[in-house]
Amino acid sequence: MIRATFSGFSTAFSALQASQKRLDIVGQNLSNMNTQGYTRQQLETSSLNYSNPISRYMNGSQIAVGFGVNMDKVTQIRDPYLDAQYRAQINKAGYSDSMQTALDALSKALDESSIDGIRQAFSDVQSVLTDMQDKGNDSVYESELRSRMQSLTNLLNDAARQIEAAEKAELSRLDGTGTSEQGAVDKVNDILRQIGDLNHQIKQNQVLGQQSLELMDKRNSLLDELASYVPIEVTYYKDGEHDGKMLGPDGTSIVDAPRELYDYDSHGNIIGRKEWPDDLKVELLYRNTDDPEGTVNRLTLINGTEGTRGSNYGKLTPENSTPPSPSNVSIRFIPAASSGETDKFASAVGIQFSSGSIQASLDMLGKKGTGDPVATGSAVQDDVRGYQYYMKRLDELASHFAKIINDANDGKLLTNRTDPDEDITALTIGISKEWINGSVHVGKDGESYNDTILTMLNSMSKAYPELDGKSFADYMNNVSTILANDSSSNTNTLKTNVMVLNGIQNSRDSISGVSMDEEASNMMTYLSAYNAASRLLTALDEALNTLINGTGLAGR
């Protein structure tokens, strides 16, 4: 018995369709070669075979021939492992980058490698005191000393204001306070909202048979961006109605539920697997400060498509002290409403992230660089020298310098310029009004004027335990050196993180990116397959022509 007349045509036709679709996909890939976030696409196919053959005339199953090729779906070419690696690494790079921004802001106030700053001002004061030796009580020299002291206090004031401004700018980068731009909290909230809405849209389209690959590209780009702010873990899962699990008879145990995974005929036989699209869950990774083991905990930020639109994703809100203080800020993480989890607070003494730009801001704002646990029983060390650390060092310098100078004289030469009754800090140190109006002068009862000058001169080069065993100028030089070392170390870390990140990105691009050479090679392959399928149609047409016109003449 001759094979079914149009069976070969169906096979050739399916080959033509598949080759044409592959050529279409090559064109789509090449046209989006430079599109940010685009993932290379491919056609998944399967062989069309006989199913339940019942024809009495057909050959045995040993020589059965299929019906061609079936186009299953168009998919993206991605490596989940590389995606996870990339997001973990961009989280580290985000931390280092945010830290470098903060350290660069501090360097404007404390880096004296190329300018004459506070350290030079101390040397200038010492130089004037040296000139005043053996000159007697000369008002001209005292005026020069007051001028040098004024310059020194102004520099301390300015450095403190710059640190204070950098601290406020850090808070603005975190929560957008006082700016017209989005802070990190607002950006994260916007990303969470977009991913949560995309989850619903993508799944709805997939249920209707549309793959929505471009929407998935957008979602993947948002996930990469989110990972630079906070450490996340992305998982794909079936929803509760299609996950193959259900509560057992006791109402608590989980048992297999195959009817949630397969379609059955009227006789209860499995006829196919339910192809239900996956949901995407995003979990925040954190550890509690009071956990000595450093256990990684999870908080659901995006819970697939669970619940109604808007309830499947959480949000962040900044929490500040009253009155507001950058050093006491924390971030409240509100989980997805459908997850049933409770809020968490991240700060220097709250929950901690391994990295990410938000944690970098929290560290710079809240940590003081003492090396001690940030809270009683905490396993997290206060190991970051943030704004409070450098402000404290300046305050110690200003306060001790004022004390030494004032103790060497009967009247106060230096004071708190905003409130004389308050402690002196780098921000408030200034020349006393009494010294300016002439009611107080350099000198001390019971000793000669020159002895007072010598006492003050010796104090400028003396090492003080309160200043880590250093003189005033050396202490300031040490502060600048510590900042330079922090910046240099972080710069090297940032370069390393970016280098590793670029390496992972190159690996991702080699799989998910569009290569002109590879697509050109595929184009020639698919075109050859298309030509072969066309030639098959021609051969089948010729065979059919012979069958119709060249047989059955006997007996006419």
C-alpha positions in Angstrom: 0.0 0.0 0.0 1.4 3.4 -1.0 1.9 5.9 1.8 -0.9 8.5 2.4 -0.7 10.9 -0.5 -0.2 14.2 1.3 1.7 12.9 4.4 5.1 13.8 2.8 3.7 17.2 1.9 2.8 17.8 5.5 6.2 16.9 6.6 7.9 19.2 4.1 5.5 21.9 4.9 6.2 21.7 8.7 10.0 21.9 7.8 9.4 25.0 5.8 7.4 26.6 8.6 10.1 25.7 11.2 12.9 27.0 9.0 11.0 30.2 8.3 10.3 30.8 12.0 14.0 30.2 12.8 14.9 32.8 10.1 12.4 35.2 11.7 14.0 34.7 15.1 17.5 35.3 13.6 16.2 38.6 12.2 14.7 39.5 15.6 17.9 38.7 17.3 20.0 40.8 14.9 17.6 43.7 15.0 18.0 43.8 18.8 21.7 43.2 18.9 22.3 46.6 20.6 19.1 46.7 22.7 19.9 47.0 26.4 18.8 43.9 28.3 17.7 41.9 25.3 18.1 38.2 25.6 18.8 36.0 22.5 15.8 33.9 21.5 15.5 30.4 20.0 12.8 28.1 18.7 12.2 24.9 20.6 10.9 22.1 18.4 9.9 18.4 18.8 9.3 15.6 16.3 5.7 14.8 15.2 5.2 11.1 15.6 2.3 8.7 15.2 0.1 8.4 18.3 -2.4 5.6 18.7 -2.1 4.3 15.2 -5.1 2.2 14.3 -5.1 2.0 10.5 -5.4 -1.6 9.3 -3.3 -0.8 6.3 -0.3 0.9 7.9 3.0 -0.7 8.2 4.3 -2.1 11.5 5.5 0.4 14.2 9.1 -0.7 13.5 9.2 1.3 10.3 6.7 4.1 11.2 7.7 7.5 9.9 6.8 10.7 11.7 4.8 13.7 10.4 7.6 16.2 10.6 8.5 18.9 13.1 6.3 20.6 15.7 7.1 24.2 16.8 6.7 24.1 20.6 7.6 27.7 21.6 10.0 30.5 21.3 12.2 30.8 24.4 15.1 32.8 25.8 18.6 31.5 26.1 19.6 32.3 29.7 21.8 30.6 32.4 20.1 30.9 35.8 23.4 30.2 37.5 25.1 33.1 35.8 22.2 35.4 36.6 22.5 34.5 40.3 26.3 35.1 40.2 25.8 38.4 38.4 23.3 39.6 41.0 25.4 38.6 43.9 28.4 40.4 42.4 26.6 43.6 41.4 25.4 43.7 45.1 29.1 43.8 46.2 30.0 46.3 43.5 27.0 48.5 44.6 28.3 48.5 48.2 31.8 49.5 47.2 30.6 52.1 44.8 28.4 53.7 47.3 31.2 53.6 49.9 33.5 55.3 47.5 31.1 58.1 46.9 30.9 58.7 50.6 34.7 58.6 51.1 35.2 61.0 48.2 32.9 63.4 49.9 34.9 63.1 53.1 38.1 63.7 51.3 37.0 67.1 50.3 37.1 68.0 54.0 40.0 66.0 55.2 42.4 65.3 52.4 45.3 67.7 52.8 47.7 66.1 50.4 47.6 68.9 47.9 46.3 71.9 49.9 47.4 73.8 53.0 44.8 72.8 55.5 44.3 72.2 59.2 47.7 70.6 59.7 49.4 73.6 58.1 47.3 75.9 60.3 48.7 74.3 63.4 52.2 74.7 62.0 51.5 78.4 61.4 50.3 78.9 65.0 53.5 77.2 66.2 55.5 79.5 63.9 54.0 82.6 65.3 54.6 81.4 68.9 58.2 80.8 68.0 58.5 84.4 66.7 56.9 85.7 70.0 59.7 84.3 72.2 61.8 87.0 73.9 59.7 89.7 72.2 57.8 90.8 75.3 54.2 91.6 75.5 53.8 93.0 71.9 50.3 93.6 70.7 51.4 93.2 67.1 52.5 89.7 67.6 49.4 88.9 69.7 47.3 90.2 66.9 49.1 87.9 64.5 48.6 85.0 66.8 44.9 85.7 67.0 44.7 85.9 63.2 46.4 82.5 62.9 44.1 81.1 65.6 41.1 82.5 63.7 42.3 80.8 60.5 42.7 77.5 62.3 39.2 77.6 63.9 37.7 78.6 60.6 39.3 75.6 58.9 38.0 73.3 61.7 34.5 74.8 61.3 34.6 74.4 57.5 35.8 70.8 57.7 33.0 70.0 60.2 30.4 71.6 58.0 31.6 69.7 55.0 31.3 66.4 56.9 27.9 67.4 58.1 26.9 68.3 54.6 28.3 64.9 53.3 26.3 63.1 56.0 23.1 64.9 54.9 23.8 64.2 51.3 24.2 60.5 52.1 20.8 60.5 53.8 19.4 62.2 50.7 20.8 59.5 48.5 19.2 57.0 50.8 15.7 58.4 51.2 15.5 61.4 49.0 15.3 63.9 51.9 15.5 67.5 50.8 16.0 66.7 47.1 13.7 66.5 44.0 15.3 63.2 43.0 14.5 59.7 44.0 16.5 58.2 46.9 17.6 54.6 47.0 14.4 53.7 49.0 12.1 55.3 46.4 14.0 53.6 43.5 13.7 50.2 45.2 10.0 50.8 45.8 9.6 51.7 42.1 11.5 48.5 41.0 9.4 46.3 43.3 6.2 47.8 42.0 7.3 47.3 38.4 8.4 43.7 38.9 5.2 42.9 40.9 3.0 44.2 38.1 5.2 42.5 35.4 4.6 39.2 37.2 0.9 39.5 36.8 1.1 40.7 33.2 3.6 38.0 32.1 1.7 35.2 33.7 -1.6 36.3 32.3 -0.1 36.5 28.8 1.6 33.1 29.2 -1.7 31.5 30.3 -3.2 32.8 27.0 -0.3 31.3 25.1 1.9 34.4 24.7 5.5 34.1 25.9 6.0 37.8 26.5 9.8 37.5 26.2 10.4 41.2 25.9 8.5 41.7 29.2 10.7 39.1 30.7 13.8 41.0 29.5 12.5 44.1 31.2 11.9 42.1 34.4 15.4 40.6 34.3 16.9 44.1 33.9 14.9 45.3 36.9 16.1 42.3 39.0 19.7 43.2 38.1 19.2 46.8 39.2 17.4 45.7 42.4 20.4 43.5 43.3 22.7 46.5 43.3 20.7 48.0 46.3 20.0 44.9 48.4 21.0 41.2 48.3 18.2 39.1 46.8 17.4 35.6 45.8 15.2 34.9 42.8 13.3 31.6 42.6 10.7 30.3 40.1 7.8 28.1 41.3 4.3 26.9 40.5 1.5 28.5 42.3 -0.5 26.6 45.0 -3.0 25.2 42.5 -0.3 23.7 40.2 2.6 22.8 42.4 1.7 19.1 42.8 1.3 19.4 46.5 -1.7 19.4 48.9 -2.6 19.0 52.5 -2.9 15.4 53.7 -5.9 13.8 55.5 -4.6 15.1 58.8 -4.8 18.7 57.6 -1.1 19.5 58.3 1.2 17.2 56.3 2.0 17.8 52.7 1.4 15.0 50.2 1.7 14.6 46.4 -1.2 15.8 44.3 -0.6 14.5 40.8 -4.0 15.8 39.6 -2.6 19.3 39.9 0.2 18.4 37.5 -1.5 16.3 34.8 -4.6 16.2 32.5 -6.7 13.0 32.5 -9.1 11.5 30.0 -12.6 10.2 31.0 -11.0 6.9 32.0 -8.5 8.5 34.4 -5.5 8.0 32.1 -2.8 10.7 32.0 -3.0 12.4 28.6 -0.5 15.2 29.2 1.2 17.4 31.7 -0.4 20.7 32.7 1.9 23.4 31.3 1.2 26.2 33.8 3.6 29.1 33.8 6.0 29.7 36.7 5.7 32.5 39.3 8.7 34.5 40.2 9.5 35.2 43.9 12.1 37.7 45.2 13.4 37.3 48.7 15.6 39.7 50.7 18.6 38.0 52.3 19.7 39.4 55.7 21.1 38.3 59.1 20.2 39.5 62.6 22.9 41.4 64.5 22.4 39.3 67.6 22.9 36.0 65.8 26.5 34.8 66.4 26.2 32.2 63.7 25.3 34.7 61.1 22.3 32.7 59.8 20.9 33.9 56.5 17.3 34.8 56.8 14.7 35.7 54.1 12.0 38.2 53.7 9.6 38.0 50.7 9.7 41.3 48.8 7.8 39.9 45.7 5.5 37.0 46.1 4.9 35.9 42.5 1.3 36.7 41.5 -0.2 35.8 44.9 -3.1 38.0 45.9 -4.4 40.9 44.0 -2.4 43.3 41.9 -0.4 45.5 44.3 -0.4 43.0 47.2 2.2 40.7 45.7 5.1 43.1 46.5 6.4 44.9 49.5 8.0 48.3 50.0 10.6 50.2 52.0 10.1 53.2 54.2 12.8 55.3 55.9 12.5 55.4 59.7 14.2 58.3 61.4 14.6 59.6 65.0 12.7 62.6 66.4 14.1 65.1 65.8 15.5 63.7 62.5 19.2 62.7 62.7 21.1 61.0 59.9 23.1 59.0 62.4 20.0 57.2 63.7 18.2 56.5 60.4 17.0 53.0 59.6 15.0 51.4 56.8 11.8 49.5 57.3 11.3 46.6 55.0 7.6 45.7 54.6 7.1 42.3 53.0 4.5 41.4 50.3 1.1 41.5 51.9 0.4 38.0 50.6 3.4 36.4 52.3 2.2 36.8 55.9 5.6 37.9 57.1 6.4 40.7 59.6 8.3 43.9 58.9 12.1 44.1 59.5 14.3 47.1 60.2 17.8 47.6 58.7 20.3 49.9 60.3 23.7 49.9 62.0 22.1 48.1 64.9 19.3 46.4 63.1 19.3 43.6 60.5 22.4 43.5 58.3 22.9 42.8 54.6 26.1 41.3 53.3 26.5 44.2 50.8 24.5 46.5 48.6 24.4 50.3 48.3 21.7 50.7 50.9 23.8 48.8 53.5 26.8 51.0 52.5 24.7 54.2 53.3 23.5 52.7 56.6 27.1 51.8 57.5 28.5 55.2 56.7 25.7 56.9 58.6 25.4 54.7 61.6 28.8 53.1 62.3 31.6 54.7 64.2 34.6 52.5 63.5 35.1 51.4 67.1 35.6 47.7 66.2 33.1 46.7 68.9 29.8 45.0 68.4 27.2 47.6 67.3 24.8 46.3 70.0 25.0 44.2 73.1 25.3 40.6 72.1 25.6 41.5 68.5 27.7 39.4 66.1 28.1 42.4 63.7 31.1 44.6 64.3 31.2 48.3 64.2 34.0 48.1 61.7 33.2 50.9 59.2 34.7 54.4 59.8 31.7 56.5 58.8 30.8 60.1 59.1 30.5 59.9 62.9 34.0 58.5 63.2 35.7 61.4 61.3 33.5 64.0 63.0 34.4 62.6 66.4 38.1 62.8 65.5 37.8 66.5 64.6 35.8 67.2 67.7 38.4 65.6 69.9 41.1 67.6 68.2 39.2 70.9 68.5 38.1 70.3 72.1 41.6 69.3 73.4 43.4 72.1 71.5 41.0 74.7 73.1 41.5 73.1 76.5 45.3 73.3 76.3 45.4 76.8 75.0 42.8 78.1 77.5 44.6 76.3 80.4 47.8 78.1 79.5 46.1 81.5 79.9 44.0 83.1 82.6 41.2 84.1 80.2 39.5 82.0 77.5 41.1 82.6 74.2 39.0 79.9 72.4 35.4 79.1 73.1 32.1 77.7 71.8 31.1 80.5 69.4 27.4 79.6 69.4 27.0 78.9 73.2 30.0 79.6 75.5 28.5 77.3 78.1 28.5 74.2 75.8 31.3 71.9 75.0 33.6 73.0 72.2 33.4 71.0 69.0 35.0 71.3 65.6 31.8 73.0 64.3 31.6 75.5 67.1 35.2 76.4 68.1 36.0 80.0 67.7 37.9 83.0 69.1 36.4 84.3 72.2 34.7 87.7 72.2 36.8 88.8 75.1 40.1 88.1 73.2 38.7 90.0 70.2 37.6 93.1 72.2 40.9 93.1 74.2 39.5 92.3 77.6 41.5 89.1 77.6 45.1 88.7 76.5 47.8 86.1 76.3 49.3 85.6 79.7 48.9 84.0 83.1 49.2 85.4 86.6 52.2 84.2 88.5 54.5 83.7 85.5 56.2 85.9 82.9 54.7 86.6 79.5 57.5 84.7 77.9 56.9 81.6 80.1 53.3 81.6 78.9 54.5 81.7 75.3 56.9 78.8 75.9 54.1 76.8 77.6 51.9 77.3 74.6 54.8 76.6 72.2 55.7 73.4 73.9 52.0 72.3 73.9 52.0 72.5 70.1 54.6 69.8 69.7 53.7 67.7 72.7 52.2 64.2 72.3 48.8 63.7 74.1 47.3 60.4 75.2 43.9 61.9 74.4 45.0 62.2 70.8 46.4 58.7 70.5 49.9 59.8 71.6 50.3 62.4 68.9 50.7 66.2 68.7 47.9 68.4 67.2 49.4 68.5 63.7 50.4 64.8 63.7 46.9 63.9 64.9 45.3 65.7 62.0 47.8 64.1 59.6 46.9 60.7 61.0 43.2 61.4 60.4 43.9 62.3 56.8 46.1 59.2 56.4 43.3 56.9 57.8 40.8 58.3 55.3 43.3 57.9 52.5 43.9 54.3 53.4 40.2 53.7 53.6 39.7 55.2 50.3 42.6 53.4 48.7 41.5 50.0 50.1 37.9 50.6 48.9 39.0 51.7 45.5 40.9 48.5 45.1 37.9 46.5 46.3 35.7 48.4 43.8 38.0 47.7 40.9 38.2 44.0 41.8 34.4 43.8 42.1 33.8 45.6 38.8 36.4 43.4 37.1 34.7 40.2 38.4 31.3 41.7 37.5 32.5 42.4 33.9 33.8 38.9 33.6 30.4 37.4 34.7 28.7 39.9 32.3 30.9 38.6 29.4 30.0 35.1 30.3 26.3 36.0 30.3 26.7 37.8 27.0 28.3 34.8 25.5 25.2 32.8 26.2 22.4 35.3 26.2 23.8 38.1 24.1 23.5 38.3 20.3 26.6 37.4 18.3 26.6 38.6 14.7 28.9 35.7 13.6 26.7 33.1 15.3 23.5 34.5 14.0 25.0 34.7 10.4 26.0 31.1 10.7 22.5 30.1 11.9 21.0 32.1 9.1 22.9 30.1 6.5 22.0 26.8 8.2 18.3 27.6 8.4 18.3 28.9 4.8 19.9 25.6 3.6 17.2 23.7 5.6 14.5 25.9 4.0 15.9 25.2 0.5 16.1 21.5 1.3 12.5 21.4 2.5 11.5 23.3 -0.7 13.4 20.7 -2.8 11.5 18.0 -0.9 8.2 19.6 -1.9 9.3 19.6 -5.5 10.4 16.0 -5.4 7.0 15.0 -3.8 5.2 17.0 -6.5 7.1 15.1 -9.2 6.3 11.8 -7.5 2.6 12.7 -7.2 2.6 13.7 -10.9 4.0 10.4 -11.8 1.5 8.6 -9.6 -1.4 10.4 -11.2 -0.4 10.6 -14.8 2.0 7.7 -15.3 0.3 4.8 -13.6 -2.9 2.9 -14.1 -2.7 2.8 -18.0 -2.9 -1.0 -18.2 -6.4 -2.2 -19.1 -7.4 1.1 -20.9 
